[in-house]
Amino acid sequence: MDITLVQGDITEQRVDAVVNAANSSLMGGGGVDGAVHRAGGSEVLAECRRIRATSHPDGLPPGDAVATTAGRMPATWVIHTVGPVYSTSEDRSATLASCYRRSLEIADGLNASSVAFPAVSAGVYGWPMGDAAEIAVRSIQESSTTVGEIRFALFSPDAYEAFAHALGSNPGPTS
């Protein structure tokens, strides 16, 4: 798999699927979640409502993922994943790693060949950017996926730098 970094808006990425750092309600919110719902439009919200009415009436649990249309975005799908809120008293790293693994499992089920990820949990959920980047890169590199292109679409220069550092310090499996 090819892992690349871009600084920019995830809603503008021309990939098969973009990953949304969603909240458990799937109804939109701030940060990436709000941007995805605004850019995707009513089609994304309608499918999220259907998911809430059927398979996830209590909301999507942290670490899990589901897919909807991407609506008006250039991608075909949105894979919504709920990251954990950062805690200094409880290690939630496995849940954060699960966001990336589950998103790739969903992408594989969609036959997506390219996926763009944000820095899950590193915004309003308070996860320190450097640690979030290390977990993200390691989780992707350790995943068994058919996705050929993984792109991290990072909004700020600080996020881009943290992911560049994590990618440089995690060169991936050797063969």
N, C-alpha and C positions, 0 to 999 in steps of 0.2 A: 504494500500500500504506500501511497505517496502522501506525506503530511506536509501541508503548506500553511503559512501564516499570512493574513492580510489585515491591515488596519482599515476598518470601515464598518459599514452598516450591514448587519446580517440579513436584513430584509431585502437587500439589493443583490444578494449573491445568486449567480446563475449556476445552480447545482440542482441535483434531483430532489434533495431534501435539506431543509434548514431545521436545526434543533432550537426549540424555544425553551428558555429557562422559565418555566411556567410556575404558577402557584397551584396548589392542590385543587382549587375550585375550577380551573381551566377556563375561567371567564374573563381573563385579561387582568392586568394590573399595571405595575410600573416597570421601568427598565426595559429589558428585552421583551418581556411578556406583553407589555403595553404596545411596544413598537410593532411586534408581530401581529397583534390583533388589529391595530390601526392600518397597517400595510396590507394585510390579508383580506380585511373587510368582513362583511356579514357572513360570507361562506364559512370562514374559519369558526366564528362564534356559533353558527348553526350546528356545525359538526361537533363542537365541544359540548353544546347543550345536549345533543343526541347521546354522546358518550356518558354524560352525567346522568341522563335519564335511563340508560340501559346498563352498561357494564360497570360504571363507577359512581353509583348514587351518593356515596359518602366522600367523593373526591379521589383524585389520583394520589396514592401514597408516595412519599419521598423515595427516590431511587428507581421508580418505575417510569414507563414511557408508553405513549399512545400516539397514533398518527391521525392527521386530518389532511384535507386539501390545503394547499397554500393560498387558495383564493386568488387575489390580484397580484401576488408576488411572482417574480420570475421562476421560482422553484416550483416543483410539482406538489410536494408534500411539506407539511410541518410535522416534526416529531416533537411532541410536548413531553418534557421531563421535569420532574419536581426535585430540585436539589434540597439538601438539608440546610437549615439555618446553622451557622457556625456556633460552636460552643467551646468554651475553655474548660468545662467540667466533664464533657463527654466526647469521646472520639467518634466522630461521625464520618470518618474518611471512607469507610466501606460503602456507606450510602451514597456518597458523592461519586465514588468509582462506579457504582451500579448505574448511575445516571448515564454514563458514557457507554457502558456495556449494553444496557437495555436499549438505548437509542440505536446502537449498531445492530442489535438483533432485530429491531423493528425495521431498520433500513434494509437489512438482508431480506426480510419477508416481503418488502416492497420491490425487491430487485433494484434498489438504488445503487448507482455506481459512484455517486459523489454526494458528500454530506458536509454541511458547514455547521460548526459548533460555536456557541459563545463560551464565555468563561462562566460556566454554571456555578451558582452560589457565591460568586465573587463580587456581586454588586450589593443590593440591599440586604442580602442574607449574610453579609459580613465576613465571608471566608477570606483570609489573607491571600492576596493575589498570587504570590510566589508558591505557596503551598497548593492552592487550587490548580495552578498550572502544572506543577509536578504530578499531582494525582491524575489530571486530565490526560497528559501525555503518556504516562505510564499505563493508564487504563486502556487507552486506544491501542498502544503498541502491543499490549498483552492480549487483546481481543482477537478472537478467531472470526474474521468477517470477510465477506466477498466484496465489500466496498473498496474501490480502487483509489479514490481520492478523498482524503479527509482534509478539510480546511478549517482552521480556527479563524473566525472573523471577529476581530477584537476592536472594540470601540475606541479605546484610549491608547496613547503611546506607552503608558505604564503597563497596561495589560499586554500589549505586543511585546514589550521588552521582557516581561516575566515569562511569557510563553516561548520566546526565542531562547532564553536562558534554559528553561526546562527541556526544550527540544535538543539543545546543545549538550546538556548533561545527561540526556536519555537517548543515546543514538539508536536505540532499538535492538531487537534481537540480532545476534550474529549467526551466520549460517556457515 
